[in-house]
Amino acid sequence: MKAKHTYCVIMAGGIGSRFWPLSRVEKPKQFIDALGIGKTFIQLTYERFSSFIPDANFLVLTGTAYKDLVLEQLPMLKASQILCEPMRRNTAPCIAYATYKLRSIDPEAMMIVSPSDQYIGDNETFASVINDSLTFASQHDTLMTIGITPNYPATGYGYIQMGDKKSQTSRRDIFKVAAFTEKPELEKAKDFLKSGDFVWNSGMFIWNIKTICKNLTQHLPDIAQLFDTISASYNTLEEQEAVNCAFEASRSISIDYGVMEQATDVSVCPAEFGWNDLGSWGALYNQLDKDPNGNVIAVKDILISDSHDSLIKSTNTDKRLIVDGVDDLLIVDTEDILLICPRKDENRVKEVISKAGK
């Protein structure tokens, strides 16, 4: 049964610059089929929550320019469920907007916050983890986050150090968060992995509406006031104008730094459900199936020979690609741009994209 007071807030305002040239400002990563399965990241995100959350209980936070894209890709949602950010101010202001709007709709709400562009391999286990965390958060005055059990010393993710065990459900443990750590150097990441006390920070949060309002007021009082004082405009024709003014007056700060790292009662549920942030072409290569030569090929018509360990993707269905005698390349062919660069050197890829991307 789908819970009446449980809501899912999907954050879909990023521009996905590290997936350039497939991801562009006008159509970012969350709205493209990067996996080649006929579904975009935001559609996959909606689907994994829709098994236990009613359509009416979704809110999507996104840039004003992407509202029509969201409605096109998630036609089961109404325009009133798309919350438009007039400018980018990081995650704390947009979550504050969703929080106070949701409070005006349902003061008893349980709130899940999720990025729109993550990969989850095991949706059944994922649903179980989220529902166990919802149960715990509904019974305690705590801010919940989901931690991913690490399987290698990643340097591209933030880490959460687990403290004392807080509760044991029938299926899994929940721990007090001892500390948050930014993306570490490799040696420190190896130490984290060896200790067994650290999990990756998934960027997913669960809390009841009273708890998050209290913490916003305590730790980000300026931002809380901006979105609390316009509560009378929520769900009216004046909402967007009031929200625009609030965003313009707000500073830019993440919910992690502004609230999660400052709060005194933060809990983490460690889990494994095939999670991958897929934040770069390299991460996508690692996730996708490969041919016997280690190539990831997402091209309708290709002739490839004597080539290894490359990622080759094309959006041109009427063009034949011929690839011969190359190794370890990233080849992305779109209608107006062809990108060819070394695949294994992530910093080099990032540098190329930063110079040419838009």
C-alpha positions as CSV (number, residue, x, y, z in Angstrom):
1,M,0.0,0.0,0.0
2,K,1.3,3.5,-0.9
3,A,1.7,5.7,2.2
4,K,-0.7,8.7,2.2
5,H,1.8,11.0,4.0
6,T,5.0,10.0,2.3
7,Y,6.4,12.3,-0.4
8,C,9.3,12.1,-2.8
9,V,11.2,15.2,-3.8
10,I,13.4,14.7,-6.9
11,M,16.2,17.2,-7.4
12,A,16.6,17.7,-11.2
13,G,18.2,21.1,-11.6
14,G,21.8,20.1,-12.4
15,I,23.4,20.7,-15.8
16,G,25.5,17.4,-16.0
17,S,28.5,19.1,-17.5
18,R,30.8,16.0,-17.2
19,F,28.6,14.2,-19.8
20,W,29.2,16.8,-22.4
21,P,28.6,16.8,-25.4
22,L,25.6,14.4,-24.8
23,S,24.5,16.4,-21.9
24,R,24.0,20.1,-22.7
25,V,22.6,23.1,-20.8
26,E,19.4,22.9,-22.8
27,K,19.0,19.2,-22.1
28,P,21.1,18.0,-19.1
29,K,22.1,14.5,-18.0
30,Q,18.9,13.7,-16.1
31,F,16.9,14.1,-19.3
32,I,19.0,11.9,-21.6
33,D,19.1,8.1,-22.2
34,A,22.8,7.7,-21.3
35,L,22.4,4.0,-20.5
36,G,20.9,3.2,-23.9
37,I,17.8,1.5,-22.5
38,G,15.1,3.8,-23.7
39,K,14.6,5.6,-20.4
40,T,16.2,8.7,-19.0
41,F,17.7,9.0,-15.5
42,I,14.7,11.0,-14.2
43,Q,12.3,8.4,-15.5
44,L,14.2,5.7,-13.8
45,T,14.3,7.7,-10.6
46,Y,10.5,8.2,-10.7
47,E,9.9,4.5,-11.4
48,R,11.9,3.2,-8.5
49,F,9.9,5.4,-6.0
50,S,6.5,5.0,-7.7
51,S,6.0,1.4,-6.4
52,F,5.4,2.8,-2.9
53,I,4.6,6.5,-3.4
54,P,1.4,7.8,-5.2
55,D,1.9,10.0,-8.2
56,A,0.2,12.9,-6.4
57,N,3.0,12.8,-3.8
58,F,5.9,13.6,-6.1
59,L,7.5,17.0,-6.3
60,V,10.3,17.7,-8.8
61,L,12.7,20.6,-8.3
62,T,14.3,21.9,-11.5
63,G,15.3,24.9,-13.4
64,T,12.6,27.0,-15.0
65,A,13.9,26.1,-18.4
66,Y,13.4,22.4,-17.8
67,K,9.8,22.4,-16.6
68,D,8.4,21.3,-20.0
69,L,11.0,18.6,-20.2
70,V,10.0,17.2,-16.9
71,L,6.3,17.2,-17.9
72,E,7.2,15.6,-21.2
73,Q,9.2,12.8,-19.6
74,L,6.9,12.4,-16.5
75,P,3.4,12.9,-18.0
76,M,1.8,11.4,-14.9
77,L,2.7,14.5,-12.9
78,K,0.8,17.8,-12.9
79,A,2.4,21.2,-13.7
80,S,1.8,22.2,-10.0
81,Q,4.2,19.4,-8.9
82,I,7.1,20.9,-10.8
83,L,8.9,23.4,-8.5
84,C,10.9,25.8,-10.6
85,E,14.2,27.3,-9.4
86,P,14.7,30.7,-11.2
87,M,18.5,30.4,-10.6
88,R,21.0,27.9,-9.2
89,R,21.6,28.3,-5.5
90,N,22.9,24.8,-4.6
91,T,20.7,22.3,-2.7
92,A,19.8,24.0,0.6
93,P,17.5,26.7,-0.9
94,C,15.7,24.4,-3.2
95,I,15.2,21.8,-0.4
96,A,13.9,24.7,1.8
97,Y,11.5,25.6,-0.9
98,A,10.2,22.1,-1.2
99,T,10.1,21.7,2.6
100,Y,7.9,24.7,3.3
101,K,5.6,24.1,0.3
102,L,5.2,20.5,1.5
103,R,4.4,21.7,5.0
104,S,1.6,23.9,3.6
105,I,0.2,20.8,1.8
106,D,0.6,18.2,4.5
107,P,2.0,19.1,8.0
108,E,2.3,15.4,8.8
109,A,4.5,14.7,5.7
110,M,7.4,12.3,5.6
111,M,9.9,13.6,3.0
112,I,12.3,11.7,0.8
113,V,14.9,13.8,-1.1
114,S,16.6,12.1,-4.0
115,P,18.9,13.2,-6.9
116,S,17.5,12.5,-10.3
117,D,20.5,11.1,-12.0
118,Q,21.7,8.1,-10.0
119,Y,21.8,4.4,-11.1
120,I,20.2,1.8,-8.9
121,G,20.7,-1.9,-9.9
122,D,18.4,-3.6,-7.3
123,N,15.1,-1.8,-7.0
124,E,13.6,-4.3,-4.7
125,T,16.3,-3.9,-2.0
126,F,16.3,-0.2,-2.6
127,A,12.6,0.0,-1.8
128,S,13.1,-2.1,1.4
129,V,15.9,0.2,2.5
130,I,13.9,3.4,1.9
131,N,10.8,2.0,3.7
132,D,12.8,0.9,6.7
133,S,14.5,4.3,6.9
134,L,11.1,6.0,6.6
135,T,9.8,3.9,9.5
136,F,12.8,5.0,11.7
137,A,12.6,8.6,10.7
138,S,8.9,8.7,11.4
139,Q,9.5,7.5,15.0
140,H,12.6,9.7,15.8
141,D,13.5,13.4,15.7
142,T,16.4,12.7,13.3
143,L,17.7,13.5,9.9
144,M,18.2,10.3,7.9
145,T,20.6,9.7,5.1
146,I,21.4,6.5,3.1
147,G,25.0,5.3,3.1
148,I,26.4,3.0,0.4
149,T,28.7,0.3,1.5
150,P,31.9,0.9,-0.4
151,N,33.6,-1.8,-2.5
152,Y,36.7,0.2,-3.5
153,P,38.6,3.3,-2.3
154,A,36.7,5.9,-4.3
155,T,38.1,9.4,-4.3
156,G,35.1,11.0,-6.1
157,Y,32.5,10.4,-3.4
158,G,32.0,12.0,0.0
159,Y,32.1,9.6,3.0
160,I,30.1,9.2,6.2
161,Q,31.6,7.8,9.3
162,M,29.2,5.6,11.3
163,G,29.1,5.9,15.0
164,D,27.1,4.0,17.6
165,K,24.3,1.7,16.5
166,K,20.9,3.5,17.1
167,S,18.4,0.8,16.2
168,Q,18.1,-2.6,14.6
169,T,15.1,-3.3,12.4
170,S,14.1,-6.7,11.3
171,R,16.4,-6.4,8.3
172,R,19.1,-3.8,8.9
173,D,21.0,-1.6,11.3
174,I,20.9,2.2,11.6
175,F,23.8,4.2,13.0
176,K,24.4,7.6,14.4
177,V,26.5,9.7,12.0
178,A,29.9,10.4,13.6
179,A,31.3,12.6,10.9
180,F,31.0,13.7,7.2
181,T,34.2,13.7,5.1
182,E,34.7,15.4,1.8
183,K,36.2,13.5,-1.2
184,P,39.4,12.1,0.2
185,E,42.8,11.4,-1.3
186,L,43.5,7.8,-2.3
187,E,45.4,6.8,0.8
188,K,42.8,8.1,3.1
189,A,40.1,6.4,1.0
190,K,42.0,3.1,1.4
191,D,42.0,3.7,5.2
192,F,38.3,4.3,5.2
193,L,37.6,1.1,3.3
194,K,39.9,-0.9,5.6
195,S,38.3,0.4,8.8
196,G,34.7,-0.7,7.8
197,D,33.3,2.4,9.6
198,F,32.7,4.5,6.5
199,V,30.1,4.5,3.8
200,W,29.7,6.6,0.7
201,N,27.3,9.6,0.9
202,S,24.5,8.9,-1.5
203,G,22.9,12.3,-1.3
204,M,19.5,10.8,-0.4
205,F,17.7,12.1,2.7
206,I,14.7,11.1,4.7
207,W,13.0,13.0,7.5
208,N,9.7,14.2,8.8
209,I,8.6,17.7,8.0
210,K,8.8,19.0,11.6
211,T,12.4,17.8,12.0
212,I,13.7,19.4,8.8
213,C,11.9,22.7,9.5
214,K,13.4,22.8,13.0
215,N,16.9,22.1,11.6
216,L,16.6,24.6,8.8
217,T,15.5,27.3,11.3
218,Q,18.4,26.4,13.6
219,H,21.3,26.0,11.1
220,L,20.2,28.2,8.1
221,P,17.9,30.7,9.7
222,D,18.2,33.2,6.8
223,I,17.2,30.7,4.2
224,A,14.5,29.2,6.4
225,Q,13.0,32.7,6.9
226,L,13.0,33.4,3.1
227,F,10.9,30.4,2.3
228,D,8.8,30.3,5.5
229,T,7.6,33.9,5.2
230,I,6.1,33.3,1.8
231,S,4.1,30.2,2.9
232,A,0.8,32.0,2.3
233,S,1.7,32.2,-1.5
234,Y,2.3,28.5,-1.9
235,N,-0.3,26.8,-4.0
236,T,-1.6,30.1,-5.3
237,L,-1.0,32.1,-8.5
238,E,1.5,34.2,-6.6
239,E,3.8,31.3,-5.7
240,Q,6.3,31.6,-8.5
241,E,6.8,35.3,-8.1
242,A,7.4,34.9,-4.4
243,V,9.7,32.0,-4.9
244,N,11.7,34.0,-7.5
245,C,12.3,36.8,-4.9
246,A,13.3,34.3,-2.3
247,F,15.9,32.6,-4.5
248,E,17.3,36.0,-5.6
249,A,17.8,36.9,-1.9
250,S,19.2,33.6,-0.9
251,R,22.8,32.6,-0.7
252,S,24.2,29.5,-2.4
253,I,24.9,26.6,0.0
254,S,24.5,22.9,0.0
255,I,22.2,21.0,2.4
256,D,25.1,18.8,3.4
257,Y,27.3,21.7,4.6
258,G,24.5,24.0,5.8
259,V,22.4,21.4,7.8
260,M,23.6,17.8,7.7
261,E,27.1,18.5,9.0
262,Q,25.8,20.9,11.6
263,A,22.9,18.9,13.1
264,T,23.3,17.0,16.3
265,D,21.0,14.1,15.5
266,V,21.8,12.6,12.1
267,S,21.4,8.9,11.3
268,V,22.6,6.7,8.4
269,C,21.3,3.5,7.1
270,P,24.1,1.6,5.3
271,A,23.0,-0.4,2.3
272,E,23.9,-2.2,-0.9
273,F,21.6,-2.0,-3.9
274,G,23.8,-1.6,-6.9
275,W,24.2,2.2,-6.5
276,N,26.4,4.3,-8.8
277,D,26.5,8.0,-9.0
278,L,27.4,7.8,-12.7
279,G,28.9,11.3,-12.5
280,S,31.2,11.0,-15.4
281,W,31.9,9.1,-18.7
282,G,34.4,6.9,-16.8
283,A,31.7,5.9,-14.3
284,L,29.3,5.1,-17.1
285,Y,31.9,3.0,-18.9
286,N,32.4,0.9,-15.7
287,Q,28.7,0.4,-15.3
288,L,27.7,-0.7,-18.8
289,D,28.1,-4.1,-20.5
290,K,31.2,-4.6,-22.6
291,D,32.0,-6.6,-25.7
292,P,34.8,-9.3,-25.6
293,N,37.4,-6.5,-26.2
294,G,36.2,-4.3,-23.4
295,N,34.4,-1.8,-25.5
296,V,31.1,-0.2,-24.6
297,I,29.3,0.4,-27.9
298,A,26.1,2.4,-28.1
299,V,25.9,2.9,-31.8
300,K,23.3,1.7,-34.2
301,D,25.6,1.1,-37.2
302,I,29.3,0.5,-36.4
303,L,32.2,-1.4,-37.9
304,I,34.9,-1.9,-35.2
305,S,38.1,-3.9,-35.4
306,D,41.3,-4.2,-33.4
307,S,40.1,-1.8,-30.8
308,H,39.9,-2.2,-27.1
309,D,38.6,-0.7,-23.8
310,S,36.8,2.2,-25.4
311,L,33.4,3.9,-24.9
312,I,31.7,4.7,-28.2
313,K,28.4,6.4,-28.3
314,S,26.5,8.1,-31.1
315,T,23.1,9.8,-31.3
316,N,23.3,9.7,-35.1
317,T,21.1,6.9,-36.3
318,D,21.7,7.4,-40.0
319,K,25.5,7.6,-39.8
320,R,27.9,4.6,-39.8
321,L,30.9,4.7,-37.5
322,I,34.1,2.9,-38.5
323,V,36.6,2.5,-35.6
324,D,39.9,0.7,-36.2
325,G,43.1,0.1,-34.2
326,V,42.4,2.4,-31.2
327,D,42.4,1.7,-27.5
328,D,41.2,3.4,-24.3
329,L,39.3,6.2,-26.1
330,L,36.1,8.1,-25.3
331,I,34.2,8.7,-28.6
332,V,31.0,10.6,-28.4
333,D,29.3,11.6,-31.7
334,T,26.3,14.0,-31.6
335,E,24.6,15.9,-34.3
336,D,26.9,18.9,-34.0
337,I,30.0,17.7,-32.0
338,L,32.4,14.8,-32.2
339,L,34.4,14.3,-29.0
340,I,37.5,12.0,-29.1
341,C,39.8,11.9,-26.0
342,P,41.6,9.4,-23.7
343,R,39.1,7.5,-21.6
344,K,41.2,6.5,-18.6
345,D,42.4,10.0,-17.7
346,E,39.4,11.5,-16.0
347,N,41.2,14.7,-15.3
348,R,42.1,15.1,-19.0
349,V,38.5,14.4,-20.0
350,K,37.3,17.0,-17.5
351,E,39.9,19.5,-18.8
352,V,38.8,19.0,-22.4
353,I,35.1,19.3,-21.5
354,S,35.7,22.5,-19.4
355,K,37.5,24.1,-22.4
356,A,35.0,23.2,-25.0
357,G,31.8,22.4,-23.2
358,K,28.7,24.6,-23.0
